[in-house]
């Protein structure tokens, strides 16, 4: 239960090298604005890095931390801010520090790709959580038992996760509203030209699916079904039946807006899921092939190469 107190509430931010600068600023700036607009010190904050040294964002912009985790002060809220490669952050020191903070009743959160690290620390077990849509296939594959949603953010008791970007601001605005009332939260939103404070009921919109929804709601339904059935692909006839169209109508929509058949568009979705798993997990190529509905590794490799003009193995090596 998140409640307000009469004293300033303390926040800590652990920045992981390669973190999303936008997700970080969208999380911390509303706290500063709340202080400014209320003319009170409602919030304080500290910034930490794993080793106490300057930490560079994905844009290679360095942030000077207040300290490393070994000398970090206790805070009431602790957020992990990460970016690409967060799935591989399994440093025992970091995970132990996060678990210790949770044991001290600290409210733990993560933004952008940060939920990977909380999951690695087993701090999301039994909680609703979310993560950026581009990380979703790899995250769900790595942690299938977690209660993961496509919500912009999730606040479940003493765990907070956001999908990154501006959704981090929505999450903090929700906290400010809980702490100090909806009026202050609204004023902070207006301060940042943030027209509407979104809630966890708002879903992440992948750009391609959003564009399709504007053109053809039925086709957007079909794409959603394809995304939900990657490991066991549905036949076009079954997709058409579930969305209330004939196969011929579905094929016409795909040709009109996607310039391909339903089978080819479903293949594109499966290959995109495979790429996410390839870059964000340590699963073998064969395991990824099976998880995306391919019966053989050779067939998967051929389809992947046809789409990206590179084999899965070479893409993984080049990226690393």
N, C-alpha and C positions, 0 to 999 in steps of 0.2 A: 504494500500500500504506500503510495507516494503522498506525503503530506508536507505542508509548508511549516516553517519554523520562524521564530522571531529573530534569529541571527542569520548572518549571511550563509548561504549554502555553498559548500566547496565542491569544485569539479576538478578532476584530473584527466589529462589526455595523454595517452601513450601513443607516440607516433612511430610507426614502423617504417624503415627505409622504403622509399617508393610509394609513400602514402598519397592519397588523393588530396590535393591542396583545397579543392573546392569543397569536398566533404568536411574537411577540418574547419574551414572558415565558416561554412554554413552551420556548423554545430556550436562554435564558440562565439561568433559575432552576436547572435540574439541575446546572449548573457550580458555582453557589454552594453548593448542597446537597452536592455531592461534596467540596468543600473543608471544609465544616462537619462532615460525618460522618466523614471520614478524619482530621480534625484536622491537615490538611496543606494547603499552597497548591498544589493540583494544577493549577489553572487561573487565568489572569488574563484580563481582557477590557477592551476599549475600545469606545465607542459613537461612531459618526461620522454626520454629516449631510452632504449635498452641499456646503453652503456654510458649515458651522460654526455656524449659527444653530439655535435651538431648533426641533425638528421635531415636528409634531402628528400624532397617530394619527387613525384614522378616527373615534374617539370624541372627537376634539379635545382629548385629553390630551397635553400637551407633555412631551417628554423633552429634557433638557439634554445635548448631546453632549460628548464629550471634545475633539473637534476636527472640522474639515471635512476633506474628502478631500485637499486640497492639503498639509496638514501632518500627515496620518495616519501613525502609526508602522507599521512592518512587523509583520505578525502571521503565525502559522502557518495559522490558519483564518479565512476571511473569509466572512461570511454577508450576503446582501442580504435585507432584510425589507421587503415591499411589500404593497399592498392594491389596491383598485380603481384602474384607470387605469395600472397598471404596463406594459401593452402599449405605451403612448405614451411611455414614458421612453426617449428615445434621445439624451440629452444627450451629446455627444462627450466631454466631460470625464469623466463617470461611466464610460462604456464603455471609454475609454482607460485609466482608472485600474484598472478590473477586469482588463483584458487584461494590464496591466503587472504586477499582482499575480500573475496566473496564470503569467506568464513567469518570475517569481521563485520558482516552485515552491510558491506558496501554495495551500493546499487551498481551493477555492471552493465555496460553497454558497448556497442560496436557499430561502426558505420562503414558504408561502402563494402569492401571485401573483408573487413574486420571480423564478421561472424565466423569465418573460417577458424580464426585463432581461438575464439571462445569455444567453438565446437571441439577443437583440438584439446582444449583444457577441460572438456566435458562440463562446461558451464551452461550449456543450452539444453541439456537433457531434461525433458518434462516441461519445456517452455515453448510458446509460440515464437517464431523468429522469421526474419526475412533477410534477403541479401540482393545485391544488384542482379538484374535479370541476366546479364551476360555471364555471371558466375553460377546461376541457378542449376544448369545441368550437372556441372561438376560437383556442386555442393550436395545436391539431392542424391547423386550417385555415391558420394563418399559417406553421407550421413542419412541413409534412407529412413531411419527411425525417428528423426527429428520432425517436429511439427512445423514445417516450412511453408510459408505462404508467399504470394506475389504482392502482398500489401506494400505500400510505400514505406511504412514503418510499423513496428510492433512494440507495444508496451505491455508486458506480461509480468505483473508483480514486480520483482526486483531485477528484471532483465529487460534491456531496451536494445532494439536493433533497427537500423534503417538501411534502405537500399542505396544510400549515398546521394550525391548531388544535392539538389534543393530539398529532397525529402528529409534530409537531416535537419534542416531549418524547421520543417513542419513538426518533427518530433520534439525539438526543443521548445517550440511555441506551445505545444501541448503541455509540456512540463511547466512552463511559465504560467499558463492558464490555470493549471492545478494548484500551483504554489501561491499565485498572487492575483488570480482572477482573470476572466476572459477579456476585460477591458484593456489591461496592460498587454496581454498577449496580442490583441488586435492592434494596439498602437505600435508594438514592435514590428508586426507584419507590415503595416502601412509604412513604417520607417524604411523598410527595405523594398518598397514597391511590390510587396508580395500580396497579390490581389485576394487570394483565398487561402485560408488555413485549411489544409487537407487533413483528413483523418485516416486511421488505419483501414477504414472501409474503402478508401481509394486504392485502386490497383495500379501496379506498374504497367506502363504502356510501351511495349516494344514498338519502335518507329514503324517497322514494316506492317505489323498487325494493325496499328492505329490508322495508317494510311488505307489499308484494305477495308477497315471497318467503315471509313467514310465513303468508300466507293461501293462496297457491297457487304452489308452486315452478315449475309448468309455465308459468303466466302470467308469472312473473319471467323465465323463459327467453325468452318471446316479446318482452317489453319490452327485454331485452338485445339481441336480434336487431334490433329496431326502431331502437335507439340506434346500432347498428353500421352501419345501412344508411339513413342520412339522405339522402345525395346521390342514391342510386339505391334508392328505397323498394321493399321487397318486397311482393308481393301477399299478402293474408291467407292464401290457399291455400298459398303457398310457406312462410310462417311456420309454419302449422299442420303442414305436412309435416316441416319440420326439427325440430320439437320433439315429434314423434310423436303428434299429435292430429289429429282430423278438423276441418274448418273449422267445423262446427256446434259441436263442443266448445270450440274457441277462442272463438267468438262468445258462447257461454254464459258462459264465464269472464270475458270482458270486460264483459259486461252485469252480471254479478253483483258484480264488484269495482271496475270502473271506470265503470260506468253509461253505457257508450257502446259503439259498434262498434269492432272492431280498426282500421278505417280512420281513425276519428276520434281514437283514442288515438295512432296513429302520427303523425297530423297534429299533435297536441299536442306530441309530442316534437320534430318537425321545427321547429315554430314556436319552441319553447324554445331549440333550438340556434341558430336565426336571431337571436333576441334577444341571446344571448351574443356572437355575431359582430358584431352591430350596435353593441353597447356597448364591446366590447373589441378591435375592429380598425378599420382605416380602409377596409375593403372597401366598394365601392359597393353600393347596394341591389340592383342587378341581379346583381352577383357573389354576394351572399349568397343571393339567390333561386335561382340555379343550384346553389350549394353545398348547398342544402337540398332539392333535387329539384323545383323549380318551373320550368316551361318559359317562363313569362312573368312580368315584373315586376308586371303588373296583377293576375294571379291571386295572387301572393305577397302583395301589399299588401292585397288583400281578405281573405285568410285571416288575415293578421297582425292586421288591424283587428278582425275578428270575435273574435279571441282576447283581445286586449289593449285593445280599444276606442280605439285610437290607431294612426295610420299609422306605418310604420317611420321615415319621414323626421322626423315630429314627435317621436317618442320620442327619436331621436338628438339633435335640436336641444335639447329640454327637458333631457335628461341633461347635455349639455355646458354 
